[in-house]
Amino acid sequence: MNGGQTREEIVSGFYDRADEDGRLGGSRHGQLEYLTTMSYIRRHTTRDSKVLEIGAGTGRYSIALAREGMDVTAVELVESNLAVLRENAKGLSNIKAYQGDATDLSAFADGTFDATLVLGPMYHLYEPAEIDRAIDEAIRVTKRGGTLFFAFLSVFAIMYANYFYGNWALGQRENFSDDYKVRHFKEQLFTGYDVTEFEELFSDRPVERLATAGTDGLLEPLEKRPDFNIPDEDFEAFAAWYLHFAEKRELLGASDHLLYVCRKK
């Protein structure tokens, strides 16, 4: 446990050791997450869009969108991720990168961006006050009629992907209370949600839900099987098939990563 550390220290310590730059391309579930997320972003943006990505990591999405011609501002908490982002973005004049936290976007004026991406911070926010600030700040800096994209994790997919290895009781204690309520605390590092629980975070906010979609389906636990095999031709067909069904309610909880898309009123 890391009870003596702040959220920022715990998150930075993890990403200083992790290969975040290769995560979305190094596995089939990462590739599917990227393709699905980009598909939804492209539906609601244009080449002229002014985009903010909060928690931009090493810039996989920010750099891709800048290369498509968008005016991109990237904010990232972890210094090591930010250094990779800046290195990878060299030569692109239409992307700016800053260190910052999702709970404080005071550097940006109200209604600045056409689209706001929050594709990582909700994994690592645990206190209700911080969750509220991150959501409200993202909404505040987005233009009326603009689109917001919030990535989050399914607590059920976390359980199925990680706790069938002689450690189910541990995972259950970490992610659920004795009466089976979902738990959120910083020592989890990655915190998961019931899909309806996450959607209800926006019920009293000035947004209209456009979609809730799974972005990587069942691939993460399946990819751990020794007989897992999906060659390029099959993966291309599977990705197209999956995108068609990404919003099926009966499939959402099985997806490790999910995307909540909404429009600011």
N, C-alpha and C positions, 0 to 999 in steps of 0.2 A: 504494500500500500504506500501511497505517496501523500499521506494526510497533512504533512507539514509544508507541502509545496502548493503554490498557487496554480490555478488553471493554466495560466500562461506558461509557467515553468514546466508543468507536466506535458503540455502539448508541444512546446519547443523541444523538450528532451526527446520525445518520441520521434518527431520529424527530423531531428538532427541525425538520427540513426537509420531512418527509413529511406528507401529508394522511391521517393514520391515522384521523381521525374519519369521513372520508368513504369509506374504502377498501371497507367491506363493502356499501355501498349504491350506489356509483358505477359498478359494472360488473356484468355478468351473472355472471361467475365469483365475484365477491365476494358477490353476492346468494345464489347457490347455496351457497357455503361457509357463510354465516350460517344459511340455512334448514335445511341438513342438520345442522349442529352443534346448533342449537336443538332439532331433532327428537330427537337422541340424548340431550341433556340432559333434556328433558321426560320421556323414557321412564324415567329413573332418579331423578327428584326429585318432590317434591310441593310444594304451596303452603306447607307447614310446614318445608321443608328449610332447614337452616343451611348456607350456601354460602360457600366461599372461592374467589375467583378470583385467581390468581397471574399477574402480567404482564397486568393488566387493560386496558392501553392506555387509550383514552379512554372505556371503560366501556360499549361497545355491549352486551355480554352481561350484565354486572353490573347495569346499569340496567334492562334488559329483565326480568331475573329478579326484581329488586326490585319492579318494577311488577306482577309476577304474585303478589306477596305474600311472597316468600322473604326471609329474613334474610341479607343479603349483606355480606361483607367483601371489599374489593378492595385488592390490593397491586400497585403499579406502580413500576417503576424510574425511568422518564423523567419529569422534573419537568414538562415541557411537556404530556405526555399526562395526567399527574395533575391539572394545573390545568383541562384541558378536562373531564375526568371529574367533578371536583367541581362545576364550573359546570353541567354537564348533569344532575347528580344533585340539584340544588337542589329542595327541596320533598319529597324522599323521606326519611322518617325511618328507614327500615329498610335503609339502606346506609351503610357506613363505608368510608373510603378512606385508605390509608396509603402512604407511600413505602417501598419495600423491594425486596429481591432474592430470587429464587427459591431461591438457595443458602443462605439464612439466614432461617428462619421462627421464630426463637427467641422472638419476641413472642407466639406461640400455643402453648397447652398441647397435649399429646398427645391425640388422639382428640376434637378439638373440633367438627369439621365433618361433616355428612352427605354432602356432595359437595364435591370439590376440582377446580377447573378450572385446567389449566396450558396455556393456549391460545396462548402466544407464546414463552415462555422457551426451549423446546427448539430454536427456530430459531437462537438466539444463544448457545448453550452449546457449547463445543468441547473443553475439557479433560476427560478421563475423570473426574477427581476432582470437577469442578464438576457434570458430568452426574449422577454418582452422588448428590451431595449434594442436588441439586434433586429427584430422584426420591424419595430417602429422606425428605426433609423433607415433601414432599407426602403421602406415605404416613403418616408419623408423625402429622400433625395431623388425619388423617381417622379417623372412627370405624370400628370393626370392622363390617363389613357395608356400609360406605359406598362410594360410587362415585367413581372418579377418571377424569378426561378429560385426555389428553395430546395436543395437536396437534403434528404434525411435518410435514416436507417430504420429498417423494420426490426423491432426487438425479436420477433419470431424467427426471422431469417438469421439473425445473430445466433440464436439458440441452436437452430438446426445446422448451421455451418460450423459451429465451434465447440459444441458441448455433447457430442456423441463419442467421446474418446475416454470414457471412464471419469468424466468430470461434469456430468449433468447437474448434480446437486450444487456444485460450486457456481455454475452459470445461473442456475435458478435463484440462488441466494443473491447473486450480484444484480440480477436484472428484474426480479420480482419480489414484492413484499410477501409476508406470510399469507395475506388474503389476495394474492395474485394481482396486485396493482403494479404497474410498470414503475421501476425506480430510475432516478437520474441523480448521479453524484460523480464528482470530478475524477475519483480514482478509477472509474470504469474506463476512462480515456475515450472510448467510443460509446455513446449512449443511443439506445434505440427507442422507437416509438411504436405504439399501436397506430395504424393508419388514421383511424377516426380521431384519435387523440391529437395527432399532429394537425389535421384539418381544422379541428376546433380552436386551435390557436389563432385562427384568422376570422372566426365567426363574428366578432364585434369590431373588426377593423375595416377601413375603407377600401376593400378590395373585392373583386369578383373572381371566384375560382374558375379557371379555364380547363384544368386537367390535373389529375393525380395519376402518375404513371410509374411503373417499375422500370428501372433502367438496365438491370442485369439478370433479372429472373432467377432461375435456380442454378445458374452456371457455377457460382462459387463453390458450393458443396459438391456438385457433380464433378467439377474439374479436379478434385482431390482423389477421385477414383483412379486406380492404376490402369484401367482399361478405357479411360476417357480419350476420345479421339474425334476431332471435328476439323477436317482439312479445309483449306481455304474455300473451295467451291461450296462445300456444305455450310461453312460459316456464313458465307454471303447469302445463301438462301435462308438460313436460319435467322439471320439478323433482320432480313426483310419481313419474314413471317412474324418474328417477335414484335417488331415495331407495330404491326397491324393489331396485335392483341395487348399492347403494353398497358392500356388503361382498364383491362378487365378486372372488375372488383374482386372476383374470386381468386385472382392470381397475385394481387398486390402484396399481401403479407409474406409471400414466399420469396420476394425479391429483396436482396440485401440492401441495395441502394434504390431510392425512390426520388421522384421529382414532383414538387407541388408548383403549379404554374398559375399565376393569378394576374389580373389587370387592376391597376389603381383607378378608383372611381374619381 
